């Protein structure tokens, strides 16, 4: 599809954020192989699906994948069609603001100004045509306005795990002003947002010009802005990379939401036409899994035989799981690790991983 | 200790029954490695402990282990100190009556008449001195009386998984007549037995002269008696073994309890001085396992980390089992097989194994 429809003036780059390691799918996701690299649903890994969608928006040469040293090889293996120089490993993880500053700088090494589309690497997106349509609208807007544009999702429930956008008046066809960028709310507040009607979920998908982002960083995160400006001034690329390698750790560890989006006044939102899900837990994953006649959800390759077992989520890498009299449980086996929990407590998996770390059981993280 | 104290006249042989494959400890016990070969409790396998106790009663040369072809090698490995010719593999499994008939015949190949002590191979026995004392009393009785002598256990609960002995008057010091040999009762009947005071559990431990047993077989199981008599008449040992190999399948498939003990009138019982347990399920095993501070029982080598987890029975061969919010569950992993069930349903493990067989999943049996 390329970017011909988006902007006559500016090339379109897609930046996929594939660093970081969530723990909510532990033990299927591990420190060495986080969620984005797994086939949690469907036939391809979540990252591979994200890259496939990115290539509906731009060419492989303009698709950048931001990750960490630890994951460089696995990314190359999963998306061999992306040029190796586009797989950028951050020297250390400093959260999303420095990561996207670095991405903007890497794009500007190639072209003075560009449209930069930011995609998280671990989302489920159903209607890809609608995805492209929405992104084209946002990219068009960003090409002609010095805005930080985001994609908003119509809330289907009072989720407390997402940030919200308080939306104002229309600024164009399918584009709205964002009055306020709101952090993850309490449940009463989330309920209020959902019933309010003018709130959208923050999808974590952003669209802006590299110049606009770097300008916002200078304004709202001056320390980071100064670091980026210093690096950009080094003309010799290998010197620049060496300095970056050395100094990246000095960047403030802060997310793009906290660091920029909540402070900026030039924020616009394009409501999504597509179905979106960040699939943040075993329970959330359930709806994408095949079911047996007792409403048990089965992921991965293992076999399940149940007596009087229903509404369980079962993911075993190999072998057999035999259950008697179980209901509403999550059962996950990966290698020599086994997790068993009631489905309504799947959010505590994170706590379990913390407990294992506190016990010094690194081999199981 | 030898048999000097037991009988001046008759040598003492101990026959350990180590064939058959229970399924109640599946998947830790498997078709290829049933309960008696596992270290379910303590440091030694259950068979090894049984043989150790047998050698408090007789010499290795007079200790016979009855098993099946499938288990011949594993028995040799576990008890290398028992002469190989004393490990006797039944041609096929025909239940305990033919097995003990064969054992009696094998003993009579070596000596005309002997005291034969029969020990199941999968029991837990705590006080070994008391065990020896009780067995010596029974062997002494059997040496001087043509009785089928059994060891009775004082019931601690109305168990429906055991047979009961309805005991009559004393026939000697610590020896009583058995009025009736009763099959596994219903719960109301079991309660009646326990409150009655004159009922004991049938331990499955028997003591008799080989001549007395073979006489009882001729009387109560004439078909089996005739087969045994025919084989005994063949003077050439290799011809006898060949005929046995050929004809053993013709023996009636029946237990010693059904086939002999329930019919015989010459039954005596010596109440046990020792603690006895046939440890017939995961729940029954629990009391022999170490506990953590939340009353979880831990068997085998794996590691358990729980959040809000209590009173579970956990046996994992290796690796980690992480549990959140579990109570009163049995969790067993052995190789690539995992079993999860509420503890009060552990008797249904047998049903699970039957289901797997019906599904053709032989690799998991």
Interface residues (C-beta under 8 A of the other chain):
Chain A: X27 X303 X305 X307 X316 X318 X319 X320 X321 X322 X323 X324 X325 X326 X329 X331 X333 X335 X336 X337 X338 X339 X340 X341 X342 X345 X348 X349 X351 X352 X355 X356 X359 X361 X364
Chain B: X27 X303 X305 X307 X316 X318 X319 X320 X321 X322 X323 X324 X325 X326 X329 X331 X333 X335 X336 X337 X338 X339 X340 X341 X342 X345 X348 X349 X351 X352 X355 X356 X359 X361 X364
